[in-house]
């Protein structure tokens, strides 16, 4: 059994895979890490190995908590990856993006794949059918856009995410919803359209916390998979265990 640890900007996820089958998933705040790990270890005593991916603030003590029980891969630019990384600054490539590309290799080999991760940030990652990772883009996510409007202006309120009923906002609140959500949707569709101009046989994956919210609003055909990053981490762990 494999333990997958994904530390994001907001939450930590634990997942357990038996080979390539997901059998358990849990999301929690970083402050609960020790308590949740101890419970997990008790409930799943047959864990064999682990991989940790962290873009958040995981402490060395928290890493050591797992290392004392299991062999651990801490995903980094030094980890052996199942694709050719042609990013010009590989040391700065986020480990979450590495994992997403890893999942695309496992599930969509020999295809041109654009992976869109809609979370705190929206990341775009592109890998060719020749297994060459070229890079992508990073932009602010939905919640970040709402918060920025509130933080950097004097009078605009902080709103909860809501699908706009019209492109025309007839109040400050509906105008914010229209600007934020329609802006993200048009951005994603526009970027997909640009890729399709160069790669007609493009496969598009949408994942991340806002994937379900966005999936029905996009005009382009996509595959929505909320577990794509976890699947990529598990694949990289298995790839390095051979």
C-alpha positions in Angstrom: 0.0 0.0 0.0 1.2 3.5 -0.9 0.7 6.6 1.2 0.4 9.8 -0.9 0.9 13.1 0.9 -0.1 16.3 -1.0 0.5 19.5 0.9 -1.1 22.4 -0.9 -1.4 26.1 -0.2 -4.7 25.6 1.8 -5.1 21.9 2.8 -3.2 18.7 3.2 -4.5 15.5 1.5 -3.7 12.0 2.5 -4.5 9.2 0.0 -3.8 5.5 0.1 -3.5 3.4 -3.1 -3.3 -0.3 -3.3 -1.2 -0.5 -6.5 -3.2 1.9 -8.7 -6.5 1.7 -6.9 -7.5 4.5 -4.6 -8.9 3.1 -1.4 -8.8 6.1 1.0 -8.7 10.0 0.7 -8.8 12.6 3.4 -8.4 16.4 3.3 -7.5 18.5 6.4 -5.7 21.6 7.7 -1.9 21.5 8.2 -2.3 22.0 12.0 -3.9 18.5 12.2 -1.1 16.7 10.4 0.3 14.8 13.4 -3.1 13.7 14.7 -4.3 12.6 11.3 -1.2 10.7 10.5 -1.3 8.8 13.7 -4.9 7.8 13.1 -4.1 6.8 9.5 -1.1 4.6 10.6 -3.4 2.8 13.1 -6.2 2.3 10.5 -3.8 1.2 7.7 -0.9 -0.7 9.4 0.2 -2.3 6.1 1.5 0.8 4.5 4.8 0.1 2.6 6.1 3.4 1.1 5.2 7.0 0.7 5.6 10.1 -1.5 5.4 13.7 -0.3 4.6 16.6 -2.5 4.6 20.0 -0.8 4.0 23.5 -2.2 2.8 24.6 1.3 4.6 24.9 4.6 5.4 21.3 5.7 8.0 21.3 8.5 10.9 18.9 8.7 9.4 17.4 11.9 6.3 16.5 10.0 8.3 14.9 7.2 10.3 12.9 9.8 7.1 11.7 11.4 6.5 9.6 8.2 10.1 8.8 7.5 10.5 7.0 10.8 7.8 4.6 9.7 8.2 4.3 5.9 10.6 4.8 3.0 9.7 8.2 1.6 10.3 10.0 -1.7 10.2 13.8 -1.3 9.2 14.9 -4.8 11.7 17.5 -6.2 13.6 18.4 -9.3 16.0 15.6 -8.4 13.4 12.9 -8.5 13.4 10.5 -11.5 10.4 11.5 -13.6 8.5 9.5 -16.3 8.9 12.2 -18.9 11.5 14.5 -20.6 11.5 17.7 -18.6 12.4 20.5 -21.1 11.5 23.4 -18.7 14.3 25.9 -18.8 14.3 26.3 -15.0 13.6 22.7 -13.8 14.5 23.5 -10.2 11.7 26.1 -10.0 9.0 23.8 -11.5 6.4 23.2 -8.8 6.1 19.6 -7.6 2.4 19.7 -8.0 2.9 20.4 -11.7 5.4 17.5 -12.0 2.7 15.2 -10.5 0.0 16.3 -12.9 2.3 15.7 -15.9 3.1 12.3 -14.4 -0.6 11.4 -14.3 -1.0 12.4 -18.0 1.9 10.1 -19.0 0.3 7.2 -17.2 -3.3 7.8 -18.5 -2.8 9.5 -21.9 0.5 8.2 -23.2 1.3 9.1 -26.9 -1.1 12.1 -26.8 -0.7 15.8 -26.6 -2.1 16.8 -23.2 -2.9 20.1 -21.6 -3.5 19.8 -17.9 -5.3 22.7 -16.2 -5.3 22.7 -12.4 -7.8 25.2 -11.1 -6.9 25.8 -7.4 -5.4 28.8 -5.5 -3.6 29.4 -8.8 -4.6 28.2 -12.2 -1.7 26.3 -13.8 -1.5 25.1 -17.3 1.0 22.3 -18.2 1.6 20.9 -21.7 3.3 17.6 -22.6 3.6 16.4 -26.2 2.8 13.0 -27.6 6.6 12.5 -27.8 6.7 12.6 -23.9 8.3 16.1 -23.8 7.1 18.5 -21.1 7.4 22.0 -22.5 5.9 24.2 -19.7 2.7 26.2 -19.6 1.4 29.1 -17.6 0.4 30.3 -14.1 -2.4 32.7 -13.3 -4.5 33.7 -10.3 -7.3 31.3 -9.3 -10.9 32.2 -8.6 -10.6 32.8 -4.8 -7.4 34.7 -5.3 -9.2 37.0 -7.7 -12.1 37.6 -5.3 -9.6 38.3 -2.5 -7.5 40.6 -4.6 -10.4 42.8 -5.5 -11.3 43.1 -1.8 -7.7 43.6 -0.5 -6.5 46.1 -3.1 -9.5 48.3 -3.3 -11.2 50.5 -0.6 -14.8 49.6 -1.2 -15.2 46.3 -3.0 -16.6 43.5 -0.7 -15.2 40.0 -0.4 -17.7 37.6 -1.8 -18.2 33.8 -1.9 -17.8 32.1 -5.2 -21.0 32.2 -7.3 -21.8 31.4 -10.9 -23.0 34.6 -12.5 -26.5 34.6 -13.9 -25.7 37.1 -16.7 -22.6 38.6 -18.3 -24.1 42.0 -17.3 -23.8 42.6 -13.6 -26.5 45.0 -12.4 -25.0 45.6 -8.9 -21.5 45.7 -7.4 -21.9 42.1 -6.2 -23.1 40.7 -9.5 -20.5 42.7 -11.4 -17.8 41.1 -9.3 -19.2 37.6 -9.9 -19.4 38.3 -13.6 -15.9 39.7 -13.8 -14.2 37.0 -11.8 -16.0 33.9 -13.0 -16.5 34.9 -16.6 -12.9 36.1 -16.7 -11.6 32.7 -15.6 -13.9 30.8 -17.9 -13.0 33.0 -20.9 -9.3 32.7 -20.0 -9.4 28.9 -19.9 -11.4 28.6 -23.1 -9.1 31.1 -24.8 -6.0 29.2 -23.8 -7.4 25.9 -24.9 -8.3 27.4 -28.3 -4.7 28.7 -28.7 -3.3 25.2 -28.0 -5.8 23.6 -30.4 -4.5 25.9 -33.2 -1.1 24.2 -32.9 -2.2 20.7 -31.7 -5.5 19.6 -33.2 -5.4 16.2 -31.4 -5.3 17.9 -28.0 -6.5 16.1 -24.8 -7.5 18.6 -22.0 -7.6 17.6 -18.4 -9.3 19.9 -15.8 -8.5 19.2 -12.1 -8.2 21.1 -8.8 -10.6 22.4 -6.3 -12.6 24.5 -8.7 -12.7 21.9 -11.5 -16.4 20.8 -10.9 -17.5 24.4 -10.6 -15.9 25.3 -13.9 -16.4 22.2 -15.9 -20.0 22.9 -17.0 -19.3 26.5 -17.9 -16.5 25.8 -20.4 -17.3 25.5 -24.1 -14.3 23.2 -24.9 -14.5 19.4 -24.3 -12.5 18.4 -21.2 -11.9 15.5 -18.9 -12.6 16.6 -15.3 -10.7 14.5 -12.7 -10.4 15.8 -9.1 -7.9 13.1 -8.2 -5.5 13.7 -11.1 -2.7 15.0 -8.9 -2.9 12.2 -6.4 -2.9 9.7 -9.3 0.2 11.3 -10.7 2.0 11.2 -7.3 1.2 7.5 -6.9 2.4 6.8 -10.5 5.7 8.6 -9.8 6.1 6.6 -6.5 5.6 3.3 -8.4 7.9 4.5 -11.2 10.7 5.1 -8.7 10.0 1.8 -7.0 10.8 -0.4 -10.0 
